[in-house]
Amino acid sequence: MARLEVHPQRLTQFNLQIEEEIRHIRQWMQLVEECGEYDTMHLQQLQEMRQRLERMHLDLVRLHEINESVLVQCAGMTRTLDDDLKEETWKFAQLFE
C-alpha cells in the first residue's frame, strides 16, 4: 500500500495559489457581468464563460477548504506525535535515574 505523505508547506503554498486563482476568476466574472456592449451572438458565449468561471470558482473554493482541513488535521497529528515523543523520552530518562 502506498504511503500518503502530507507536506504542510506545499499545501499552504498551494492554498495561496488557489486564493490567487479565485481572485482572478472573480475579476473575470465581474468583467463578464459589466460587459454591456455585446451583440446577441456574443451573449451566449459570455453566459457560457460566466458559467465555467462559476464552476471553476466553486471547485477551487472546495479544494481550498479540503486543503485547510488537511492542514488542521496535520497540525493535530503533529501535536499528538510531539506529546507522545515527550512522554516516551521522559519514560526512557526515568529508566536511567
C-alpha positions as CSV (number, residue, x, y, z in Angstrom):
1,M,0.0,0.0,0.0
2,A,1.4,3.4,-0.9
3,R,2.1,5.8,1.9
4,L,0.4,9.1,1.8
5,E,2.7,12.0,2.7
6,V,1.4,15.4,3.7
7,H,3.7,18.4,3.3
8,P,2.1,21.3,5.1
9,Q,4.3,23.8,3.4
10,R,3.3,22.6,0.0
11,L,-0.4,22.7,1.0
12,T,0.0,26.2,2.3
13,Q,1.7,27.3,-0.9
14,F,-1.0,25.6,-3.0
15,N,-3.7,27.3,-1.0
16,L,-2.1,30.7,-1.7
17,Q,-2.1,29.8,-5.4
18,I,-5.7,28.8,-5.2
19,E,-6.6,32.1,-3.5
20,E,-4.9,33.9,-6.3
21,E,-6.8,31.9,-8.9
22,I,-10.1,32.7,-7.1
23,R,-9.2,36.4,-7.2
24,H,-8.6,36.1,-11.0
25,I,-11.8,34.2,-11.6
26,R,-13.8,36.8,-9.6
27,Q,-12.2,39.6,-11.7
28,W,-13.2,37.7,-14.9
29,M,-16.7,37.2,-13.6
30,Q,-17.0,40.9,-12.8
31,L,-15.8,41.8,-16.3
32,V,-18.3,39.4,-17.9
33,E,-21.1,41.0,-15.7
34,E,-20.0,44.5,-16.6
35,C,-19.7,43.8,-20.3
36,G,-22.6,45.9,-21.6
37,E,-21.7,46.3,-25.2
38,Y,-22.1,43.0,-26.9
39,D,-24.3,41.6,-29.7
40,T,-26.6,38.6,-29.3
41,M,-24.0,36.4,-30.9
42,H,-21.6,37.0,-28.1
43,L,-24.2,36.9,-25.4
44,Q,-24.3,33.1,-25.4
45,Q,-20.5,32.9,-25.3
46,L,-20.4,35.4,-22.3
47,Q,-23.0,33.3,-20.5
48,E,-21.1,30.1,-21.1
49,M,-17.9,31.8,-19.9
50,R,-19.6,33.0,-16.8
51,Q,-20.9,29.5,-16.0
52,R,-17.5,28.0,-16.5
53,L,-15.9,30.6,-14.2
54,E,-18.6,30.0,-11.6
55,R,-17.9,26.2,-11.7
56,M,-14.1,26.8,-11.5
57,H,-14.6,29.2,-8.6
58,L,-16.7,26.6,-6.7
59,D,-14.2,23.8,-7.4
60,L,-11.3,26.0,-6.2
61,V,-13.2,27.0,-3.0
62,R,-13.9,23.3,-2.3
63,L,-10.2,22.4,-2.9
64,H,-9.1,25.2,-0.6
65,E,-11.4,24.0,2.1
66,I,-10.2,20.5,1.8
67,N,-6.5,21.6,2.0
68,E,-7.3,23.7,5.0
69,S,-8.9,20.7,6.7
70,V,-5.9,18.5,5.9
71,L,-3.6,21.2,7.4
72,V,-5.6,21.3,10.6
73,Q,-5.5,17.5,10.8
74,C,-1.8,17.5,10.1
75,A,-1.2,20.1,12.9
76,G,-3.2,18.0,15.3
77,M,-1.3,14.9,14.4
78,T,2.0,16.7,14.8
79,R,1.0,17.9,18.3
80,T,0.0,14.4,19.3
81,L,3.3,13.0,18.0
82,D,5.2,15.7,19.8
83,D,3.4,14.9,23.0
84,D,3.9,11.2,22.6
85,L,7.6,11.7,21.9
86,K,8.0,13.9,25.0
87,E,6.2,11.3,27.1
88,E,8.3,8.4,25.8
89,T,11.5,10.5,26.2
90,W,10.6,11.1,29.8
91,K,9.8,7.4,30.4
92,F,13.2,6.5,28.8
93,A,15.0,9.0,31.0
94,Q,13.3,7.6,34.1
95,L,14.9,4.2,33.4
96,F,18.4,5.6,34.0
97,E,17.7,7.6,37.2
